[in-house]
Amino acid sequence: MGQMRHSSWFALLFVIAAGWRVAGLIALLLVSLVGWLGILIVGLIICLVATRAELDADSPAMSVTLLRRQYEQTFEETPEERFAKWAQRVERNRLLYIARTIGIATSLIGLNMFIVHQL
C-alpha cells in the first residue's frame, strides 16, 4: 500500500470525527428519549454492525467465485503471502471481537438497568 498524502490524512480524520459525532448525537437522542432501553438498542446496533462487517468481509460474493479464491489461496500464493493474509484476517477478527464485546456489554448494562428501573 502506498503512502497517503498529508491532506488525505486530514480528510480521513475529518470524516471519522464527523461520523463519530453523528453517531454520538444519535445515541444521545435515543437514550434521552427512551432511557436505559436506548443503551440496550445502541449495544444491539454495535453487535449488528460488527457481525455484518465480519460476514461481508468473508463473503464469497466479494470474489468471482468461492472455488476460484480457494484455488488461488492454495496453489498460486507463496507461504509468505498466505501467512500475511492470515495475519490480516486475525487482526480484523481481533478488532471485531473487541467491538462485539463492547456491544454485548452495552446491551447487558442497558437491559439490566432498564429492568431495575422498571421494577
MOFEN-V333113 format. One record per residue. N is the residue number from 1. RES is the residue in one small letter. OMEGA is omega in degrees with one decimal (NA if undefined). BURIAL is + if it has 9 or more other ideal C-beta (glycine too) atoms within 8 Angstrom, else -. D_FIRST is the distance of its C-alpha to the first C-alpha in whole Angstrom. Layout:
N RES OMEGA BURIAL D_FIRST
N RES OMEGA BURIAL D_FIRST
This chain:
1 m -178.8 - 0
2 g 178.6 - 4
3 q 178.6 - 7
4 m 175.5 - 9
5 r -177.9 - 13
6 h -179.5 - 15
7 s 177.8 - 17
8 s 177.3 - 14
9 w 178.5 + 14
10 f 178.4 - 18
11 a 178.8 - 18
12 l 178.1 + 16
13 l 177.4 - 19
14 f 179.3 - 21
15 v 178.6 - 21
16 i -179.8 - 20
17 a 178.6 - 24
18 a 179.3 - 25
19 g 178.3 - 25
20 w 178.7 - 26
21 r 178.4 - 29
22 v 178.8 - 30
23 a 178.1 - 29
24 g 178.4 - 32
25 l 177.5 - 34
26 i 178.5 - 34
27 a 179.1 + 35
28 l 177.8 - 37
29 l -179.6 - 39
30 l -179.9 + 39
31 v -179.8 + 41
32 s -179.9 - 43
33 l -173.6 - 45
34 v 174.0 - 45
35 g -175.8 - 45
36 w 175.8 + 44
37 l 175.5 + 43
38 g 176.3 + 40
39 i 176.9 + 38
40 l -179.4 + 39
41 i 177.7 + 37
42 v 177.6 + 34
43 g 177.8 + 34
44 l 177.5 + 34
45 i 177.2 + 32
46 i 178.7 + 29
47 c -180.0 + 30
48 l -179.3 + 30
49 v 179.6 + 26
50 a 178.7 + 25
51 t 178.6 + 26
52 r 178.7 - 25
53 a 178.8 + 22
54 e -179.6 + 22
55 l 180.0 - 24
56 d -177.6 - 22
57 a -177.9 - 19
58 d -176.4 - 21
59 s 176.6 - 23
60 p 178.7 - 24
61 a 179.1 - 24
62 m 176.4 - 20
63 s -178.1 - 20
64 v 174.5 - 23
65 t 179.8 - 25
66 l -178.1 - 25
67 l 179.2 - 27
68 r 179.6 + 24
69 r 178.1 + 21
70 q 178.2 - 23
71 y -179.7 + 24
72 e -179.7 + 21
73 q -175.9 + 20
74 t -168.3 - 23
75 f -171.4 - 24
76 e -179.5 - 21
77 e 175.2 + 18
78 t 177.8 - 19
79 p 178.7 - 20
80 e 178.6 - 17
81 e 178.1 - 15
82 r 179.1 + 17
83 f 178.7 - 17
84 a 178.6 - 14
85 k 178.1 + 14
86 w 178.8 - 17
87 a 177.0 - 16
88 q -179.8 - 13
89 r 178.1 - 17
90 v 179.3 - 19
91 e 178.9 - 17
92 r 179.9 + 17
93 n 177.3 + 21
94 r 179.1 - 21
95 l 177.2 - 20
96 l 176.2 + 22
97 y 178.5 - 25
98 i 179.6 - 25
99 a 178.6 + 25
100 r 178.6 + 28
101 t 176.8 - 30
102 i 178.8 + 30
103 g 179.5 + 31
104 i 179.2 + 34
105 a 178.7 + 35
106 t 178.6 + 36
107 s -179.2 + 37
108 l 176.9 + 40
109 i 179.3 + 41
110 g -180.0 + 41
111 l -179.1 + 43
112 n -179.8 - 45
113 m 175.5 + 46
114 f 179.3 + 47
115 i -178.7 - 49
116 v -176.5 - 51
117 h 179.2 - 51
118 q -177.6 - 53
119 l NA - 55
